[in-house]
Amino acid sequence: MRRIHVRISGKVQGVAFRHDTRRTALSLNLTGWVKNLPDGRVEAVFEGENDSVDAMRAWCSKGPPLAHVLHVDIQEKSYKGEFSDFRVLL
């Protein structure tokens, strides 16, 4: 089991990035959260099986169709198992 903390920059707000992140994370049985940051980036935490976290990591580098991802900052963290679902935070 793994946990990653990501910050995604580019054209990532106003393009359904958070909604599609949640849908993708749930399809991969991941837990955690996603939110917009005031500086225009999107931030998220994902927890789950190694392969699912890898797939989510790859998805974040592309995002939904209307997004244009310029950079993904990824930090590996210690798995905590603290989430029961995946949420969009406001």
DSSP file (Angstrom, degrees, kcal/mol; ACC not computed):
  #  RESIDUE AA STRUCTURE BP1 BP2  ACC     N-H-->O    O-->H-N    N-H-->O    O-->H-N    TCO  KAPPA ALPHA  PHI   PSI    X-CA   Y-CA   Z-CA
    1    1 A M              0   0    0      0, 0.0     2,-0.3     0, 0.0    78,-0.3   0.000 360.0 360.0 360.0 144.1    0.0    0.0    0.0
    2    2 A R  E     -A   48   0A   0     46,-2.8    46,-2.0    76,-0.1     2,-0.4  -0.887 360.0-154.3-136.2 163.5    1.2    3.5   -0.9
    3    3 A R  E     -AB  47  77A   0     74,-0.7    74,-2.7    -2,-0.3     2,-0.4  -0.994  13.5-177.5-138.2 132.5    0.4    7.1   -0.4
    4    4 A I  E     -AB  46  76A   0     42,-2.2    42,-2.4    -2,-0.4     2,-0.5  -0.970  15.4-152.5-128.4 150.0    1.4   10.0   -2.7
    5    5 A H  E     -AB  45  75A   0     70,-2.5    70,-2.5    -2,-0.4     2,-0.3  -0.988  24.1-173.0-118.7 121.8    0.8   13.7   -2.4
    6    6 A V  E     -AB  44  74A   0     38,-3.0    38,-2.4    -2,-0.5     2,-0.4  -0.880  21.2-167.0-122.6 149.8    0.7   15.6   -5.7
    7    7 A R  E     -AB  43  73A   0     66,-1.9    66,-2.9    -2,-0.3     2,-0.5  -0.991  16.7-162.0-131.4 124.7    0.5   19.1   -6.9
    8    8 A I  E     -AB  42  72A   0     34,-3.3    34,-2.1    -2,-0.4     2,-0.3  -0.911   5.3-168.9-115.8 129.2   -0.4   19.6  -10.5
    9    9 A S  E     + B   0  71A   0     62,-2.8    61,-2.9    -2,-0.5    62,-1.4  -0.805  42.3  59.6-117.5 160.2    0.2   22.8  -12.5
   10   10 A G  E    S- B   0  69A   0     -2,-0.3     2,-1.5    59,-0.3     3,-0.2  -0.927 108.9 -18.1 127.2-152.4   -0.9   24.1  -15.9
   11   11 A K  E    S+ B   0  68A   0     57,-2.4    57,-1.7    -2,-0.3    30,-0.1  -0.698  89.4 129.8 -87.3  86.2   -4.4   24.6  -17.2
   12   12 A V        +     0   0    0     -2,-1.5     2,-0.4    28,-0.5     5,-0.3   0.381  44.6  76.0-125.8  -0.5   -5.9   22.4  -14.4
   13   13 A Q  S    S+     0   0    0     -3,-0.2    29,-0.0     1,-0.2    28,-0.0  -0.928  96.4  21.5-114.3 143.2   -8.7   24.5  -13.0
   14   14 A G  S    S+     0   0    0     -2,-0.4    -1,-0.2    -3,-0.0    -3,-0.0   0.653 101.2  91.1  80.1  15.5  -12.1   25.1  -14.7
   15   15 A V  S    S-     0   0    0     -3,-0.3    51,-0.4    50,-0.0    52,-0.2   0.069 107.3 -98.9-129.5  22.3  -11.6   21.9  -16.8
   16   16 A A  S  > S+     0   0    0     50,-0.1     4,-2.6     3,-0.1     5,-0.3   0.731  75.8 143.4  67.0  24.8  -13.3   19.3  -14.6
   17   17 A F  H  >  +     0   0    0     -5,-0.3     4,-2.3     1,-0.2     5,-0.2   0.937  69.8  45.1 -61.9 -47.8   -9.9   18.2  -13.2
   18   18 A R  H  > S+     0   0    0     -6,-0.2     4,-2.5     2,-0.2    -1,-0.2   0.928 114.3  48.9 -63.3 -44.9  -11.2   17.6   -9.7
   19   19 A H  H  > S+     0   0    0      1,-0.2     4,-2.3     2,-0.2    -1,-0.2   0.937 115.3  43.5 -60.4 -47.6  -14.3   15.8  -10.8
   20   20 A D  H  X S+     0   0    0     -4,-2.6     4,-2.5     1,-0.2    -1,-0.2   0.830 110.7  56.1 -70.0 -30.9  -12.4   13.5  -13.2
   21   21 A T  H  X S+     0   0    0     -4,-2.3     4,-2.9    -5,-0.3    -1,-0.2   0.939 109.4  46.5 -62.4 -46.0   -9.7   12.9  -10.6
   22   22 A R  H  X S+     0   0    0     -4,-2.5     4,-2.7     2,-0.2     5,-0.2   0.937 112.9  49.0 -61.4 -47.2  -12.4   11.7   -8.2
   23   23 A R  H  X S+     0   0    0     -4,-2.3     4,-1.9     1,-0.2    -1,-0.2   0.914 114.9  44.8 -59.7 -44.0  -14.0    9.4  -10.8
   24   24 A T  H  X S+     0   0    0     -4,-2.5     4,-1.2     2,-0.2    -2,-0.2   0.919 112.6  50.8 -67.4 -44.3  -10.6    8.0  -11.8
   25   25 A A  H  <>S+     0   0    0     -4,-2.9     5,-2.8     1,-0.2     3,-0.5   0.920 110.9  48.9 -60.5 -44.0   -9.5    7.5   -8.2
   26   26 A L  H ><5S+     0   0    0     -4,-2.7     3,-1.5     1,-0.2    -1,-0.2   0.886 107.4  55.0 -63.8 -37.9  -12.7    5.7   -7.3
   27   27 A S  H 3<5S+     0   0    0     -4,-1.9    -1,-0.2     1,-0.3    -2,-0.2   0.765 110.4  47.1 -66.1 -23.2  -12.4    3.4  -10.4
   28   28 A L  T 3<5S-     0   0    0     -4,-1.2    -1,-0.3    -3,-0.5    21,-0.2   0.295 116.5-115.7 -98.0   7.6   -8.9    2.5   -9.1
   29   29 A N  T < 5 +     0   0    0     -3,-1.5     2,-0.3     1,-0.2    20,-0.2   0.852  64.8 150.1  59.4  37.3  -10.2    1.8   -5.6
   30   30 A L      < -     0   0    0     -5,-2.8     2,-0.3    -6,-0.1    -1,-0.2  -0.683  32.9-152.7 -96.8 154.2   -8.1    4.7   -4.2
   31   31 A T  E     +C   47   0A   0     16,-2.3    16,-2.4    -2,-0.3     2,-0.3  -0.813  45.2  74.6-118.0 164.0   -8.9    6.9   -1.2
   32   32 A G  E     -Cd  46  86A   0     53,-2.5    55,-2.0    -2,-0.3     2,-0.3  -0.992  66.0 -80.6 139.9-145.4   -7.9   10.4   -0.4
   33   33 A W  E     -Cd  45  87A   0     12,-1.7    12,-2.3    -2,-0.3     2,-0.3  -0.978  18.4-154.0-156.9 164.6   -8.9   13.9   -1.6
   34   34 A V  E     +Cd  44  88A   0     53,-1.8    55,-3.1    -2,-0.3     2,-0.3  -0.991  19.5 166.3-143.0 145.2   -8.4   16.5   -4.3
   35   35 A K  E     -C   43   0A   0      8,-2.7     8,-2.9    -2,-0.3     2,-0.3  -0.991  35.3-107.3-154.4 158.6   -8.8   20.3   -4.2
   36   36 A N  E     -C   42   0A   0     53,-0.5     6,-0.2    -2,-0.3   -23,-0.0  -0.640  31.9-141.8 -82.0 145.6   -8.0   23.5   -6.1
   37   37 A L    >   -     0   0    0      4,-3.0     3,-1.9    -2,-0.3    -1,-0.0  -0.806  20.7-117.8-104.6 152.0   -5.2   25.7   -4.7
   38   38 A P  T 3  S+     0   0    0      0, 0.0    -1,-0.1     0, 0.0     4,-0.0   0.752 112.1  62.1 -60.0 -24.2   -5.4   29.6   -4.8
   39   39 A D  T 3  S-     0   0    0      2,-0.1     3,-0.1     1,-0.0    -3,-0.0   0.377 124.1 -98.3 -85.9   6.1   -2.4   29.7   -7.1
   40   40 A G  S <  S+     0   0    0     -3,-1.9   -28,-0.5     1,-0.4     2,-0.1   0.349  87.0 116.9  97.6  -6.5   -4.1   27.8   -9.9
   41   41 A R        -     0   0    0    -32,-0.1    -4,-3.0   -30,-0.1     2,-0.4  -0.416  60.1-128.0 -86.8 168.8   -2.7   24.4   -9.1
   42   42 A V  E     -AC   8  36A   0    -34,-2.1   -34,-3.3    -6,-0.2     2,-0.4  -0.957  21.1-161.5-114.6 138.4   -4.6   21.2   -8.1
   43   43 A E  E     +AC   7  35A   0     -8,-2.9    -8,-2.7    -2,-0.4     2,-0.3  -0.936  14.9 167.2-120.5 142.6   -3.5   19.3   -5.0
   44   44 A A  E     -AC   6  34A   0    -38,-2.4   -38,-3.0    -2,-0.4     2,-0.4  -0.993  25.8-150.4-152.2 156.4   -4.4   15.7   -4.2
   45   45 A V  E     -AC   5  33A   0    -12,-2.3   -12,-1.7    -2,-0.3     2,-0.4  -0.999  18.5-170.2-126.7 132.1   -3.5   12.8   -1.9
   46   46 A F  E     -AC   4  32A   0    -42,-2.4   -42,-2.2    -2,-0.4     2,-0.4  -0.976   4.9-177.7-124.8 135.8   -4.0    9.2   -3.1
   47   47 A E  E     +AC   3  31A   0    -16,-2.4   -16,-2.3    -2,-0.4     2,-0.3  -0.993  33.2  77.8-130.4 141.1   -3.8    6.0   -1.0
   48   48 A G  E    S-A    2   0A   0    -46,-2.0   -46,-2.8    -2,-0.4   -18,-0.1  -0.990  74.4  -8.9 161.4-162.6   -4.1    2.4   -2.2
   49   49 A E     >  -     0   0    0     -2,-0.3     4,-2.5   -20,-0.2     5,-0.2  -0.264  64.3-114.8 -62.1 147.8   -2.5   -0.5   -3.9
   50   50 A N  H  > S+     0   0    0      1,-0.2     4,-2.5     2,-0.2     5,-0.2   0.900 114.1  48.5 -52.5 -49.5    0.8    0.1   -5.6
   51   51 A D  H  > S+     0   0    0      1,-0.2     4,-2.2     2,-0.2    -1,-0.2   0.879 112.2  49.2 -63.0 -38.1   -0.5   -0.5   -9.1
   52   52 A S  H  > S+     0   0    0      2,-0.2     4,-2.3     1,-0.2    -1,-0.2   0.897 110.5  49.8 -68.7 -40.4   -3.5    1.7   -8.6
   53   53 A V  H  X S+     0   0    0     -4,-2.5     4,-2.5     2,-0.2    -2,-0.2   0.907 110.7  50.8 -63.8 -41.0   -1.3    4.6   -7.3
   54   54 A D  H  X S+     0   0    0     -4,-2.5     4,-2.1    -5,-0.2    -2,-0.2   0.910 110.3  49.3 -61.4 -42.4    1.0    4.2  -10.3
   55   55 A A  H  X S+     0   0    0     -4,-2.2     4,-2.2     2,-0.2    -2,-0.2   0.894 112.1  48.1 -65.0 -39.5   -2.0    4.3  -12.6
   56   56 A M  H  X S+     0   0    0     -4,-2.3     4,-2.5     2,-0.2    -2,-0.2   0.891 108.7  54.3 -67.8 -39.0   -3.3    7.5  -10.9
   57   57 A R  H  X S+     0   0    0     -4,-2.5     4,-0.9     1,-0.2    -2,-0.2   0.921 110.1  46.6 -59.3 -44.9    0.1    9.0  -11.0
   58   58 A A  H >< S+     0   0    0     -4,-2.1     3,-0.6     1,-0.2     4,-0.4   0.900 110.7  52.8 -64.5 -41.3    0.2    8.5  -14.8
   59   59 A W  H >X S+     0   0    0     -4,-2.2     4,-3.6     1,-0.2     3,-1.8   0.902 102.8  58.6 -61.4 -40.9   -3.3    9.9  -15.2
   60   60 A C  H 3< S+     0   0    0     -4,-2.5    -1,-0.2     1,-0.3    -2,-0.2   0.778  96.1  62.8 -61.2 -26.7   -2.3   13.0  -13.3
   61   61 A S  T << S+     0   0    0     -4,-0.9    -1,-0.3    -3,-0.6    -2,-0.2   0.645 120.9  22.5 -74.4 -12.2    0.4   13.8  -15.9
   62   62 A K  T <4 S-     0   0    0     -3,-1.8     7,-0.4    -4,-0.4    -2,-0.2   0.704  89.7-176.4-116.3 -46.5   -2.3   14.1  -18.6
   63   63 A G     <  -     0   0    0     -4,-3.6    -2,-0.1    -5,-0.1   -46,-0.1  -0.210  46.0 -25.1  74.3-169.9   -5.6   14.9  -16.7
   64   64 A P  S >  S-     0   0    0      0, 0.0     3,-1.6     0, 0.0   -47,-0.1  -0.212  76.6 -91.9 -72.5 168.8   -9.0   15.2  -18.4
   65   65 A P  T 3  S+     0   0    0      0, 0.0    -2,-0.0     0, 0.0   -50,-0.0   0.800 123.4  47.7 -54.7 -36.2   -9.3   16.1  -22.1
   66   66 A L  T 3  S+     0   0    0    -51,-0.4     2,-0.1     2,-0.0   -50,-0.1   0.563  95.2  95.4 -85.2  -6.6   -9.6   19.9  -21.5
   67   67 A A    <   -     0   0    0     -3,-1.6     2,-0.3   -52,-0.2   -55,-0.2  -0.422  56.6-158.6 -81.6 157.3   -6.6   20.1  -19.2
   68   68 A H  E     -B   11   0A   0    -57,-1.7   -57,-2.4    -2,-0.1     2,-0.4  -0.832  14.9-158.0-134.7  96.8   -3.1   21.0  -20.1
   69   69 A V  E     +B   10   0A   0     -7,-0.4   -59,-0.3    -2,-0.3     3,-0.1  -0.611  18.6 172.7 -81.3 126.6   -0.7   19.7  -17.5
   70   70 A L  E     +     0   0A   0    -61,-2.9     2,-0.3    -2,-0.4   -60,-0.2   0.780  66.2   2.0 -99.1 -36.6    2.7   21.4  -17.3
   71   71 A H  E     -B    9   0A   0    -62,-1.4   -62,-2.8     2,-0.0     2,-0.5  -0.993  51.3-158.7-155.3 142.9    4.2   19.8  -14.2
   72   72 A V  E     -B    8   0A   0     -2,-0.3     2,-0.6   -64,-0.2   -64,-0.2  -0.974   9.9-160.1-125.6 116.5    3.3   17.2  -11.6
   73   73 A D  E     -B    7   0A   0    -66,-2.9   -66,-1.9    -2,-0.5     2,-0.5  -0.864  16.8-171.0 -93.9 119.7    5.2   17.4   -8.2
   74   74 A I  E     -B    6   0A   0     -2,-0.6     2,-0.5   -68,-0.2   -68,-0.2  -0.949  11.0-172.7-120.8 128.8    4.9   14.1   -6.5
   75   75 A Q  E     -B    5   0A   0    -70,-2.5   -70,-2.5    -2,-0.5     2,-0.4  -0.981  20.1-137.4-119.5 125.6    6.0   13.3   -3.0
   76   76 A E  E     -B    4   0A   0     -2,-0.5     2,-0.3   -72,-0.2   -72,-0.2  -0.659  30.7-176.6 -76.1 133.5    5.9    9.7   -1.7
   77   77 A K  E     -B    3   0A   0    -74,-2.7   -74,-0.7    -2,-0.4     2,-0.3  -0.776  34.0 -84.7-125.0 169.6    4.5    9.6    1.9
   78   78 A S        -     0   0    0     -2,-0.3     2,-0.1   -76,-0.1   -76,-0.1  -0.618  50.0-110.3 -75.3 132.7    4.0    7.0    4.5
   79   79 A Y        +     0   0    0     -2,-0.3   -76,-0.1   -78,-0.3    -1,-0.1  -0.436  41.1 171.6 -63.2 132.6    0.8    5.0    4.0
   80   80 A K        -     0   0    0     -2,-0.1    -1,-0.1   -78,-0.1   -77,-0.0   0.640  30.3-142.8-116.8 -24.9   -1.7    5.9    6.8
   81   81 A G        +     0   0    0      1,-0.1    -2,-0.1   -50,-0.1   -78,-0.0   0.828  54.0 138.3  63.9  31.2   -5.0    4.3    5.8
   82   82 A E        +     0   0    0    -51,-0.1     2,-0.3     2,-0.0    -1,-0.1   0.558  43.8  77.7 -88.4  -7.9   -6.8    7.3    7.2
   83   83 A F        -     0   0    0      1,-0.1     3,-0.1   -52,-0.0   -52,-0.1  -0.778  48.8-170.8-107.3 147.5   -9.4    7.7    4.4
   84   84 A S  S    S-     0   0    0     -2,-0.3     2,-0.2   -52,-0.1    -1,-0.1   0.537  76.8  -1.6-106.3 -12.1  -12.6    5.7    3.8
   85   85 A D  S    S-     0   0    0    -53,-0.1   -53,-2.5     2,-0.0     2,-0.5  -0.842  80.2 -89.5-155.7-170.1  -13.4    7.2    0.4
   86   86 A F  E     -d   32   0A   0    -55,-0.3     2,-0.3    -2,-0.2   -53,-0.2  -0.980  45.5-175.0-120.0 126.3  -12.2    9.8   -2.2
   87   87 A R  E     -d   33   0A   0    -55,-2.0   -53,-1.8    -2,-0.5     2,-0.6  -0.866  29.6-131.3-124.9 151.2  -13.5   13.4   -1.8
   88   88 A V  E     -d   34   0A   0     -2,-0.3     2,-0.3   -55,-0.2   -53,-0.2  -0.903  32.3-152.7 -92.9 120.8  -13.4   16.7   -3.6
   89   89 A L              0   0    0    -55,-3.1   -53,-0.5    -2,-0.6   -71,-0.0  -0.717 360.0 360.0 -95.2 147.0  -12.5   19.3   -1.0
   90   90 A L              0   0    0     -2,-0.3    -1,-0.1   -55,-0.1   -55,-0.1   0.404 360.0 360.0 -99.6 360.0  -13.6   22.9   -1.4
